[in-house]
Amino acid sequence: MNAITYNIIAGILVAAVLFGLRLMNKVPTAVRGNLFCASAMGLAILVTMFKDGSLASPALWLAIAVGMTLGLTLSNKVKMIQMPQMVAFLHGIGGGAAAIVSFLVLTDTGAPSAFERGSACLALAMGMTTIAGSFVAAGKLHQILPQKPVILPDHTKIIMAILAVMGFSVLMGTAFPQFLFGFFIFLMFVTGTAFGIGFTLRVGGADMPITISLLNSMGGVCAAIAGFAVNDPLLVAIGGIIGSSGYLLTRIMCRAMNRKLLSILLGESSVVAPSAPAKKAAPAARAAAPARSVESEAAKLVQNARNVVIVPGYGMALAQAQYKVKQLADLLESRGARVSYGIHPVAGRMPGHMNVLLAEANVDYEHLLEMDTVNPMFAESDLVIVVGANDVVNPAANTAEGTPIYGMPILKADEAKNIIIANYDDKPGYAGVPNPLYGRDGVILMTGDAGKTFDRLLAYAQGNGPADEAAPAAGADSREAEAAKLVQNARNVVIVPGYGMALAQAQHKVKLLADALESRGVKVSYGIHPVAGRMPGHMNVLLAEANVDYENLLEMDTVNPMFAESDLVVIIGANDVVNPAANTAEGTPIYGMPILKADECRNIIVCNYDDKPGYAGVPNPLYERDGVILMTGDAAKTVDRLVSFAQGESPAAPAAGTDSREADAAKLVQNARNVVIVPGYGMALAQAQYKVKQLADLLESRGARVSYGIHPVAGRMPGHMNVLLAEANVDYEHLLEMDTVNPMFAESDLVIVVGANDVVNPAANSAEGTPIYGMPILKVEDCSNIIIANYDDKPGYAGVPNPLYEREGVILMTGDAGKTFDRLLAYAQGGQA
C-alpha cells in the first residue's frame, strides 16, 4: 500500500471517528456512536497491519486475541460501581502502549531523525507519567491506596525537581544521543513514573474526575507524539482527537469546580493549609428533632411534592442506590409530579460518573440536567432530594473563603424550600467543609445507606405515612413520620443524587419515588452536580439506567434557583456537593466549590448511610438544620420507605407479637450454610433479581455456599432466569442446570424459591392428566427446609395446586417478592421478625 492510499484511508477513518463522536453527543444515538468509533478503530488496526505487511504475523494476531479476551472479560466482570477505576486503568494502558512504541523507536538499530528521536523521548516520558498516574488514580478509587491526598514534605519542590530532571533527560536524549543515551532513556522512564505517582498521590477524591479526564487527554497526546515518532499520520490524528477532547473536558470541569488546572496538579485544591485554620461553617442551632418527626416530614414532602429535583452524588454510587432513585422518580412521576435530576459536572469520581450510574438505572438522559440548566429550577421546586451528594450542593462554596470548594460552582439545591438529603451521615463531604444545609430549616437529613432511605421514600411516595397522624403508633420513628408527611404533601420536589445512591444501587427506587410523587401531580426534578459520583456524568448514567427522563436531570445552574421554591428536597447519598460549608469553611477541600443549593429549600430529606462527613471530610451542617430529616442506612431501603410513604403508607411501630413464619424464616436464613435459590417468573415480575443477589452476597459473606437452580423453561423465554440474574451480576458459574442441581437439594440446609411454581411442583410426578404430568422438575421437595417467596398460594400457570405449600418444613411468604426479600435481607443481617 503506497503512502497516498494509506493517507486517504486514514482520513476516512478519522472522519468516521469524528462522526461517531458526533453520534455520541445525543443519548438516542450514543450506543451507535460508540459502536461506530470502535469499528473504525478496529479497521484502523487492520489497515495499519496491511500497510506494514504484518497481516500474516501469528504473534500480532495472538496479541489481538489476548487483548480482545481481556477487554470482553473486563466488560462483563467489572461492576458499574468500579467503572471510574476501570476508566483510569484503560487510560493508563493507552499511555503505556505509547511508551512501549517510543522505547522501541529509541532502541531500534536504525537511525531515527532528530525529530523522530525527540518525539519518542517526549512520548516515553509522558507515557510513563500517564500509566503511573492512571494506576495510582485507579488504586485510590478502588481504595487500595489512601483516597485522601498524600502529601510528602516539600512535595511541590520534589515534583518540580522531578519535572526538571525529566525535561533535561528528554533534551539530552534528543540532542546528544551519542552521550549516555541508555542512561537518559532510563532516566526518562524513572522520572516519568515518579512524576505520575507524585502528582496523582496528592489529588483528593473531589478532584479525581478532573484528574482522570486529564490523564485521558495525556494518553491521547502520548499516542499522537508516538505517531510522529513512527511517522504514522493515522496515529497522530486519532491521538490528537483523544488529547483535544480530553483537554476540553478537563477545562470544562475545571470551570465547573472553579479550579485552575495547575493548582490541581500541584495538589493545592484539596490540601488544607495548616497555617490558615479553616473557618467552620456555622449551622443553624436547633434542637434535635425527634426521629419520628423527621420521617413524618419526609413522608409529607414526598407525597405532596409536584416539582422534584434529584441531586445524585458519590454517596449514591457507594450505596448503589441509583435503581431505587429511579423507582422513586417513577413513582413520583406516576402521580403527576415532575422529576428532574441535577447533575454536577464533577460529582463522583470520574467524568460522567452520575450519568453512568443513572443510565444504568434507565434514567432518560434528557432528564439529566446540567448545572446551568437545573440551577434556576431549584427555587421553583417543591422538593429537592439529594442522594449521596455533599460538596457539590454545599452553599459554603460561596462563603467559606480559603476552603477547597470556595468559589466552586455548585448545584443551588439550597434555594429550594424543602430538601431531603439521603446521605450516609451528617459529616462533611470529601472537601472537609461542613455543609450548612444540614442545619437549615426545611432540610430533612435522612442518614444511613441511601438504598434503605429510598426504600422509605418510596413507601412515602406511595401514600404510606410513617405513622397514623391521628394516633401515632407507640415506638414509631418520628423522623419516619416527618419524612412521610413531607413526601406525601410536597408538590415541587428536587432530588439530589450522589455517590451514596450509586453504592446502594438505589437509582431504581429513586425513580419509583419520583414516579409515585408524579402520579399524585408532584413536579419532580433532579439536581445533578457536575462532580457528583466518581466520574463525569455518574449520576446521569445511573438515573438513565433507571429510566429517568434526561430532561429531568438538571444541571447546577438550572436547578439551583429551584431549591428555594421547592416543597421538598430529597438528598440521596450526596454530601459534599450539597454541603453549605463550601461557602464558609475556609481552608477545607470544598471551600469555594460550587454546590447544589439544596439548603435553600425549607424541607430536606437526606438519605445517607450515616451522618459522617463526605469524601472531602468536611462536616455537613445541613444535618443539624431545622427542616432537615436525616434518614441513615442503605439508600435503597430508605428510598423504599419513602416510596411507601408517597403511596400513603405510615411507618408502624413494632408489633407486640411476631409472625411465627417470619421468625422461622429468620432462623433458617441466619443459620443456613448450604443454600439453593430457585428463581421463577414471579422474580421477573417483581424485578427482584437485584435483591436476590444482595441476599446471596450477604449469605456468602458469612461463609454460606449459595447456588442457583435453573429450570430450562422457567420464565417466558429460554434463558429468562439466566438473563435476569446476569443483569444482577450473578456469576454464570453459580447458575446450575437441572441435572446438576437436583442431587444437591437433599444436602442443602435451605432452598429459597422466588416466584417459581410449576417447575418445582411435585404434582408433576403424580397428577396424571394435568398439563405438567411427567415434566421434569427441580426436586426442591428433597430439602427439609424451604422458603417460598411467591405472590400468593394459588396454582401456577398450569393451574395445578402445589402440595409443597402444605408440607411440613415449608414456609410460604406471600406478597411482592422484592419486599419479601427485603425482610429476608434484614434477617440475614441478624434482624428479628
DATA-V442405 format. One record per residue. N is the residue number from 1. RES is the residue in one small letter. PHI is phi in whole degrees, -180 to 180 (* if undefined). PSI is psi in degrees with one decimal (NA if undefined). Layout:
N,RES,PHI,PSI
N,RES,PHI,PSI
This chain:
1,m,*,124.3
2,n,-79,168.1
3,a,-64,-37.5
4,i,-65,-46.9
5,t,-60,-44.6
6,y,-62,-41.8
7,n,-66,-36.8
8,i,-65,-46.2
9,i,-63,-40.6
10,a,-61,-40.8
11,g,-63,-40.1
12,i,-64,-42.7
13,l,-67,-38.4
14,v,-63,-42.6
15,a,-62,-37.6
16,a,-64,-40.8
17,v,-63,-43.9
18,l,-63,-38.5
19,f,-66,-39.2
20,g,-63,-39.5
21,l,-63,-37.9
22,r,-63,-42.4
23,l,-62,-32.1
24,m,-75,-5.5
25,n,-72,-22.2
26,k,-122,139.8
27,v,-59,-45.7
28,p,-58,-28.5
29,t,-109,5.7
30,a,-64,-41.1
31,v,-65,-42.8
32,r,-63,-39.4
33,g,-62,-40.7
34,n,-63,-45.6
35,l,-64,-37.0
36,f,-63,-47.7
37,c,-65,-42.4
38,a,-63,-41.2
39,s,-65,-41.3
40,a,-63,-39.4
41,m,-67,-38.9
42,g,-62,-43.4
43,l,-65,-34.8
44,a,-62,-39.6
45,i,-64,-45.5
46,l,-65,-41.2
47,v,-64,-41.2
48,t,-64,-41.8
49,m,-65,-38.6
50,f,-66,-42.5
51,k,-61,-39.7
52,d,-85,-3.5
53,g,71,30.0
54,s,-112,16.7
55,l,-63,-26.4
56,a,-92,8.6
57,s,-80,113.5
58,p,-62,-34.4
59,a,-63,-41.7
60,l,-67,-42.6
61,w,-66,-35.0
62,l,-64,-42.3
63,a,-63,-41.5
64,i,-63,-42.4
65,a,-63,-42.5
66,v,-63,-44.8
67,g,-63,-44.2
68,m,-64,-40.7
69,t,-62,-45.2
70,l,-63,-42.9
71,g,-63,-46.4
72,l,-66,-38.6
73,t,-63,-47.2
74,l,-64,-39.6
75,s,-63,-29.9
76,n,-89,-28.2
77,k,-92,-35.9
78,v,-71,128.5
79,k,-80,159.0
80,m,-61,-33.3
81,i,-65,-22.5
82,q,-94,5.8
83,m,-62,-38.8
84,p,-58,-46.9
85,q,-69,-29.3
86,m,-66,-42.6
87,v,-62,-44.9
88,a,-61,-41.0
89,f,-62,-44.7
90,l,-66,-37.0
91,h,-60,-41.6
92,g,-62,-39.5
93,i,-62,-40.5
94,g,-62,-44.1
95,g,-64,-38.7
96,g,-64,-37.9
97,a,-64,-41.9
98,a,-64,-38.3
99,a,-65,-39.8
100,i,-65,-45.0
101,v,-59,-44.1
102,s,-65,-39.6
103,f,-62,-40.9
104,l,-66,-36.8
105,v,-64,-43.7
106,l,-69,-30.1
107,t,-100,5.0
108,d,-68,147.1
109,t,-70,-17.2
110,g,-72,-175.2
111,a,-119,90.7
112,p,-67,151.0
113,s,-69,167.8
114,a,-61,-37.9
115,f,-65,-46.1
116,e,-64,-39.2
117,r,-66,-42.5
118,g,-65,-41.4
119,s,-62,-42.0
120,a,-66,-40.8
121,c,-61,-45.4
122,l,-66,-42.5
123,a,-66,-35.6
124,l,-64,-47.6
125,a,-64,-46.8
126,m,-68,-37.0
127,g,-62,-42.6
128,m,-68,-35.4
129,t,-62,-42.4
130,t,-65,-48.0
131,i,-68,-40.5
132,a,-68,-45.8
133,g,-64,-39.8
134,s,-66,-40.9
135,f,-69,-36.2
136,v,-66,-42.8
137,a,-61,-43.9
138,a,-63,-40.0
139,g,-64,-38.9
140,k,-67,-42.6
141,l,-67,-33.7
142,h,-87,3.1
143,q,65,21.9
144,i,-77,-36.6
145,l,-108,158.6
146,p,-59,133.3
147,q,-79,-24.3
148,k,-73,156.1
149,p,-59,134.2
150,v,-102,111.7
151,i,-110,122.4
152,l,-92,156.8
153,p,-58,133.0
154,d,55,41.4
155,h,-59,-45.8
156,t,-63,-41.6
157,k,-63,-39.6
158,i,-63,-45.5
159,i,-62,-45.0
160,m,-66,-36.6
161,a,-65,-42.9
162,i,-61,-43.2
163,l,-62,-39.8
164,a,-66,-43.1
165,v,-65,-39.0
166,m,-64,-44.5
167,g,-62,-40.8
168,f,-63,-42.0
169,s,-66,-38.1
170,v,-64,-42.6
171,l,-64,-44.9
172,m,-67,-40.5
173,g,-66,-28.6
174,t,-82,-46.8
175,a,-87,-30.6
176,f,-131,67.5
177,p,-65,-20.0
178,q,-82,-8.9
179,f,-109,105.0
180,l,49,45.6
181,f,-60,-44.1
182,g,-62,-38.3
183,f,-64,-42.3
184,f,-72,-31.4
185,i,-63,-43.9
186,f,-61,-39.5
187,l,-66,-38.9
188,m,-61,-42.7
189,f,-61,-48.1
190,v,-69,-48.6
191,t,-69,-37.0
192,g,-61,-44.8
193,t,-64,-45.2
194,a,-64,-40.4
195,f,-66,-43.6
196,g,-59,-43.7
197,i,-68,-43.8
198,g,-63,-45.7
199,f,-78,-28.1
200,t,-79,-31.8
201,l,-59,-37.5
202,r,-97,12.9
203,v,-87,126.9
204,g,-83,168.0
205,g,-60,-31.3
206,a,-64,-30.7
207,d,-97,1.8
208,m,-63,-38.7
209,p,-58,-39.8
210,i,-67,-41.0
211,t,-62,-43.6
212,i,-63,-41.9
213,s,-63,-40.2
214,l,-65,-42.3
215,l,-64,-35.1
216,n,-61,-45.2
217,s,-63,-42.5
218,m,-63,-38.3
219,g,-60,-41.7
220,g,-66,-41.8
221,v,-63,-41.9
222,c,-58,-45.0
223,a,-62,-42.0
224,a,-64,-43.8
225,i,-65,-40.1
226,a,-62,-33.0
227,g,-62,-38.3
228,f,-64,-38.3
229,a,-65,-34.3
230,v,-103,6.0
231,n,59,49.1
232,d,-120,102.9
233,p,-64,-29.8
234,l,-66,-43.7
235,l,-65,-37.6
236,v,-63,-45.8
237,a,-67,-47.5
238,i,-65,-42.4
239,g,-62,-38.4
240,g,-64,-39.2
241,i,-62,-46.3
242,i,-65,-44.9
243,g,-63,-45.6
244,s,-69,-42.7
245,s,-65,-39.8
246,g,-65,-38.8
247,y,-68,-41.1
248,l,-61,-43.4
249,l,-63,-39.9
250,t,-62,-44.1
251,r,-65,-42.0
252,i,-60,-43.3
253,m,-70,-35.9
254,c,-62,-43.2
255,r,-64,-38.1
256,a,-64,-30.7
257,m,-100,4.4
258,n,56,45.5
259,r,-117,153.8
260,k,-102,135.7
261,l,-58,-39.4
262,l,-63,-37.1
263,s,-66,-32.4
264,i,-71,-43.6
265,l,-62,-32.4
266,l,-90,2.1
267,g,78,12.6
268,e,-78,-20.2
269,s,-79,-21.8
270,s,-123,18.8
271,v,-114,126.8
272,v,-85,119.9
273,a,-69,124.6
274,p,-67,-25.7
275,s,-79,-12.9
276,a,-120,90.2
277,p,-58,140.6
278,a,-69,138.1
279,k,-85,113.2
280,k,-72,141.9
281,a,-67,141.4
282,a,-104,95.6
283,p,-68,147.9
284,a,-62,131.3
285,a,-72,135.7
286,r,-158,153.7
287,a,-72,144.1
288,a,-63,126.3
289,a,-73,142.1
290,p,-55,142.9
291,a,-56,-41.6
292,r,-67,-37.4
293,s,-64,-31.4
294,v,-61,-49.4
295,e,-64,-38.1
296,s,-63,-42.2
297,e,-65,-42.6
298,a,-61,-42.2
299,a,-62,-43.4
300,k,-62,-43.8
301,l,-62,-45.8
302,v,-65,-37.4
303,q,-76,-27.3
304,n,-106,-12.0
305,a,-66,141.6
306,r,-119,-13.5
307,n,-138,102.2
308,v,-118,136.0
309,v,-118,127.7
310,i,-104,129.6
311,v,-115,104.6
312,p,-86,153.0
313,g,-145,-171.8
314,y,-61,-29.6
315,g,-62,-32.0
316,m,-64,-39.6
317,a,-65,-43.6
318,l,-61,-40.7
319,a,-85,-3.7
320,q,49,44.8
321,a,-95,7.2
322,q,-61,-32.6
323,y,-67,-41.3
324,k,-72,-32.7
325,v,-60,-44.4
326,k,-64,-40.9
327,q,-62,-43.3
328,l,-63,-43.0
329,a,-62,-42.9
330,d,-61,-42.7
331,l,-65,-42.2
332,l,-65,-41.6
333,e,-68,-32.6
334,s,-66,-18.2
335,r,-101,11.6
336,g,94,1.5
337,a,-78,152.4
338,r,-97,125.5
339,v,-119,127.3
340,s,-126,162.3
341,y,-120,125.4
342,g,-95,114.0
343,i,-107,118.8
344,h,-84,137.8
345,p,-62,-22.8
346,v,-116,20.2
347,a,-68,134.8
348,g,97,-155.9
349,r,-123,9.5
350,m,-159,159.7
351,p,-57,128.4
352,g,77,16.9
353,h,-57,-49.7
354,m,-66,-37.9
355,n,-60,-42.8
356,v,-63,-46.9
357,l,-64,-44.1
358,l,-71,-32.4
359,a,-65,-35.6
360,e,-60,-31.7
361,a,-92,13.8
362,n,64,33.3
363,v,-78,129.5
364,d,-62,133.3
365,y,-61,-30.7
366,e,-68,-15.7
367,h,-87,-9.8
368,l,-88,103.9
369,l,-98,134.4
370,e,-72,167.3
371,m,-56,-45.5
372,d,-64,-30.9
373,t,-80,-41.8
374,v,-84,-27.3
375,n,-58,-41.5
376,p,-67,-13.7
377,m,-85,-21.9
378,f,-60,-43.0
379,a,-63,-27.0
380,e,-93,-3.1
381,s,-80,147.1
382,d,-76,-31.3
383,l,-153,137.9
384,v,-118,130.0
385,i,-113,114.9
386,v,-100,125.3
387,v,-122,104.4
388,g,72,17.1
389,a,-110,144.4
390,n,-139,-73.2
391,d,-57,-37.4
392,v,-74,-8.8
393,v,-122,14.4
394,n,-82,111.1
395,p,-63,-15.5
396,a,-62,-17.8
397,a,-60,-21.1
398,n,-91,-16.5
399,t,-131,-26.6
400,a,-83,79.3
401,e,-62,145.2
402,g,87,-7.9
403,t,-93,159.2
404,p,-60,-25.1
405,i,-96,-3.0
406,y,-61,128.3
407,g,86,-5.8
408,m,-75,129.6
409,p,-61,134.9
410,i,-124,165.9
411,l,-77,122.7
412,k,-82,53.3
413,a,-62,-25.5
414,d,-66,-12.7
415,e,-82,-9.3
416,a,-77,148.5
417,k,-71,-37.4
418,n,-127,129.7
419,i,-134,131.7
420,i,-111,123.3
421,i,-110,114.7
422,a,-102,79.0
423,n,-114,161.0
424,y,-64,-38.7
425,d,-154,-173.0
426,d,-103,17.7
427,k,-79,162.8
428,p,-62,163.3
429,g,-78,-165.1
430,y,-60,-31.2
431,a,-75,-9.8
432,g,78,15.9
433,v,-102,119.6
434,p,-56,140.4
435,n,-98,108.9
436,p,-65,-12.8
437,l,-57,-37.2
438,y,-62,-24.6
439,g,-104,9.4
440,r,-89,147.8
441,d,-60,142.4
442,g,85,0.7
443,v,-107,128.3
444,i,-111,117.3
445,l,-99,116.3
446,m,-112,98.5
447,t,-84,167.6
448,g,108,-174.5
449,d,-58,127.8
450,a,-61,-33.0
451,g,-63,-44.7
452,k,-67,-38.8
453,t,-60,-42.2
454,f,-73,-24.7
455,d,-57,-45.1
456,r,-69,-41.2
457,l,-62,-37.5
458,l,-61,-43.5
459,a,-63,-41.2
460,y,-65,-41.6
461,a,-64,-24.8
462,q,-84,3.0
463,g,99,-0.1
464,n,-85,128.0
465,g,-96,158.5
466,p,-71,-14.8
467,a,-161,156.4
468,d,-67,116.5
469,e,-62,-31.2
470,a,-72,-40.0
471,a,-142,86.5
472,p,-58,137.5
473,a,-67,139.9
474,a,-62,135.0
475,g,84,-1.4
476,a,-74,153.5
477,d,-77,119.7
478,s,-66,-31.7
479,r,-63,-40.9
480,e,-62,-41.6
481,a,-64,-42.8
482,e,-65,-43.1
483,a,-62,-41.7
484,a,-60,-43.6
485,k,-62,-45.4
486,l,-61,-46.1
487,v,-65,-36.6
488,q,-77,-25.6
489,n,-104,-14.8
490,a,-66,145.8
491,r,-120,-14.1
492,n,-141,104.8
493,v,-120,137.0
494,v,-118,127.9
495,i,-104,129.3
496,v,-114,102.1
497,p,-85,153.7
498,g,-144,-170.5
499,y,-64,-27.0
500,g,-62,-32.5
501,m,-65,-38.9
502,a,-65,-44.2
503,l,-62,-39.5
504,a,-85,-3.7
505,q,50,44.5
506,a,-96,6.4
507,q,-62,-34.7
508,h,-67,-38.2
509,k,-73,-32.3
510,v,-61,-42.4
511,k,-65,-39.4
512,l,-60,-44.0
513,l,-62,-45.4
514,a,-62,-40.6
515,d,-63,-42.7
516,a,-62,-41.0
517,l,-68,-46.1
518,e,-66,-28.7
519,s,-66,-18.8
520,r,-103,15.2
521,g,88,11.1
522,v,-80,141.9
523,k,-90,121.3
524,v,-120,128.9
525,s,-126,162.3
526,y,-119,125.4
527,g,-95,112.7
528,i,-106,116.1
529,h,-82,138.8
530,p,-62,-22.4
531,v,-114,15.9
532,a,-67,134.4
533,g,96,-153.8
534,r,-120,8.8
535,m,-162,158.3
536,p,-58,131.5
537,g,79,13.0
538,h,-58,-49.5
539,m,-66,-37.9
540,n,-60,-43.9
541,v,-64,-44.8
542,l,-63,-45.4
543,l,-72,-31.6
544,a,-64,-36.2
545,e,-62,-30.4
546,a,-92,14.6
547,n,65,31.0
548,v,-78,130.4
549,d,-62,134.1
550,y,-61,-30.7
551,e,-67,-16.5
552,n,-88,-9.9
553,l,-89,103.4
554,l,-98,135.3
555,e,-73,168.1
556,m,-58,-46.2
557,d,-66,-29.0
558,t,-80,-42.1
559,v,-83,-26.7
560,n,-58,-42.8
561,p,-67,-13.8
562,m,-84,-22.4
563,f,-61,-42.6
564,a,-63,-27.7
565,e,-97,-1.0
566,s,-80,148.9
567,d,-76,-31.2
568,l,-155,140.1
569,v,-118,129.2
570,v,-111,115.7
571,i,-101,123.5
572,i,-118,102.5
573,g,70,15.0
574,a,-108,144.1
575,n,-138,-74.1
576,d,-57,-38.0
577,v,-74,-9.1
578,v,-122,13.1
579,n,-81,110.1
580,p,-63,-16.4
581,a,-63,-16.9
582,a,-60,-20.9
583,n,-89,-18.3
584,t,-129,-28.3
585,a,-82,82.0
586,e,-62,146.4
587,g,84,-5.4
588,t,-94,160.9
589,p,-62,-23.7
590,i,-100,-3.1
591,y,-59,128.4
592,g,87,-7.1
593,m,-75,130.8
594,p,-62,136.3
595,i,-127,167.1
596,l,-78,121.5
597,k,-82,53.8
598,a,-62,-24.8
599,d,-66,-12.6
600,e,-81,-9.3
601,c,-84,142.9
602,r,-68,-39.3
603,n,-119,124.9
604,i,-133,132.4
605,i,-110,123.2
606,v,-108,115.2
607,c,-103,79.7
608,n,-116,160.3
609,y,-64,-38.5
610,d,-154,-170.6
611,d,-101,18.9
612,k,-78,162.7
613,p,-62,162.8
614,g,-76,-164.3
615,y,-59,-31.6
616,a,-78,-10.1
617,g,79,16.9
618,v,-102,119.9
619,p,-55,140.6
620,n,-100,109.5
621,p,-66,-12.8
622,l,-56,-35.1
623,y,-62,-23.2
624,e,-103,0.7
625,r,-83,145.6
626,d,-60,141.0
627,g,88,-1.6
628,v,-106,127.8
629,i,-109,118.1
630,l,-98,115.9
631,m,-111,100.2
632,t,-84,167.4
633,g,109,-173.4
634,d,-58,126.2
635,a,-61,-35.6
636,a,-63,-43.7
637,k,-71,-36.7
638,t,-62,-44.4
639,v,-66,-34.9
640,d,-56,-43.4
641,r,-67,-40.0
642,l,-62,-39.0
643,v,-62,-44.3
644,s,-63,-36.6
645,f,-66,-41.8
646,a,-64,-24.7
647,q,-89,3.5
648,g,100,-2.7
649,e,-77,156.2
650,s,-116,139.9
651,p,-68,125.2
652,a,-94,153.0
653,a,-73,158.5
654,p,-55,134.0
655,a,-69,149.5
656,a,-63,-40.0
657,g,-114,162.6
658,t,-118,152.3
659,d,-71,123.8
660,s,-63,-32.0
661,r,-64,-42.3
662,e,-63,-41.8
663,a,-63,-42.2
664,d,-64,-42.0
665,a,-63,-41.0
666,a,-60,-44.0
667,k,-62,-45.3
668,l,-62,-46.8
669,v,-65,-36.2
670,q,-76,-26.8
671,n,-104,-14.0
672,a,-68,143.2
673,r,-121,-12.6
674,n,-139,102.3
675,v,-120,137.3
676,v,-119,127.6
677,i,-104,130.0
678,v,-115,105.0
679,p,-87,153.5
680,g,-144,-171.3
681,y,-62,-29.5
682,g,-61,-32.8
683,m,-65,-39.3
684,a,-65,-43.3
685,l,-62,-40.2
686,a,-85,-4.3
687,q,50,45.8
688,a,-95,6.5
689,q,-62,-32.6
690,y,-67,-40.3
691,k,-73,-32.6
692,v,-60,-44.0
693,k,-64,-40.5
694,q,-61,-42.7
695,l,-64,-43.6
696,a,-61,-43.7
697,d,-61,-41.1
698,l,-66,-42.1
699,l,-64,-42.9
700,e,-66,-33.0
701,s,-66,-18.3
702,r,-101,12.4
703,g,94,1.1
704,a,-77,151.0
705,r,-97,126.5
706,v,-123,127.8
707,s,-125,164.0
708,y,-121,125.1
709,g,-95,115.5
710,i,-109,117.8
711,h,-83,138.2
712,p,-62,-24.0
713,v,-113,17.2
714,a,-68,135.2
715,g,96,-154.9
716,r,-121,10.0
717,m,-161,158.2
718,p,-59,131.7
719,g,76,14.4
720,h,-56,-48.9
721,m,-66,-39.0
722,n,-59,-43.5
723,v,-64,-46.0
724,l,-63,-44.5
725,l,-72,-33.0
726,a,-65,-36.0
727,e,-61,-30.7
728,a,-92,13.5
729,n,66,32.0
730,v,-78,130.0
731,d,-62,134.4
732,y,-61,-30.9
733,e,-67,-16.0
734,h,-88,-9.4
735,l,-89,104.9
736,l,-99,135.7
737,e,-75,169.1
738,m,-59,-45.7
739,d,-65,-29.0
740,t,-80,-41.4
741,v,-85,-27.0
742,n,-57,-41.1
743,p,-68,-13.6
744,m,-85,-21.0
745,f,-61,-41.8
746,a,-64,-26.2
747,e,-95,-2.6
748,s,-81,147.8
749,d,-76,-31.5
750,l,-155,138.9
751,v,-118,130.7
752,i,-114,114.5
753,v,-98,124.4
754,v,-122,103.3
755,g,72,19.0
756,a,-111,146.6
757,n,-139,-74.2
758,d,-58,-36.4
759,v,-75,-7.5
760,v,-123,12.5
761,n,-82,111.9
762,p,-62,-16.8
763,a,-62,-17.2
764,a,-61,-21.1
765,n,-89,-15.9
766,s,-134,-23.7
767,a,-84,80.8
768,e,-62,145.5
769,g,85,-3.1
770,t,-94,161.0
771,p,-61,-25.0
772,i,-99,-0.9
773,y,-60,129.0
774,g,85,-4.4
775,m,-76,130.1
776,p,-62,135.8
777,i,-125,166.9
778,l,-78,122.8
779,k,-85,60.3
780,v,-67,-22.6
781,e,-65,-14.3
782,d,-73,-14.5
783,c,-87,143.3
784,s,-78,-25.0
785,n,-126,122.8
786,i,-135,132.2
787,i,-111,125.1
788,i,-112,114.7
789,a,-103,78.3
790,n,-113,160.9
791,y,-64,-38.3
792,d,-155,-173.2
793,d,-101,18.9
794,k,-77,161.6
795,p,-63,161.3
796,g,-77,-164.3
797,y,-59,-31.7
798,a,-78,-10.9
799,g,79,17.5
800,v,-102,119.9
801,p,-55,143.0
802,n,-101,111.0
803,p,-66,-14.2
804,l,-58,-33.7
805,y,-62,-24.7
806,e,-103,0.4
807,r,-81,147.3
808,e,-66,139.2
809,g,91,0.3
810,v,-108,128.6
811,i,-111,117.6
812,l,-98,115.1
813,m,-111,100.1
814,t,-86,165.3
815,g,112,-174.9
816,d,-58,128.0
817,a,-62,-33.5
818,g,-62,-45.2
819,k,-69,-36.6
820,t,-60,-42.2
821,f,-72,-25.4
822,d,-60,-42.3
823,r,-69,-40.4
824,l,-63,-37.6
825,l,-62,-43.0
826,a,-63,-40.1
827,y,-66,-41.4
828,a,-64,-24.8
829,q,-86,4.1
830,g,102,0.7
831,g,-70,160.8
832,q,-109,152.3
833,a,-73,NA
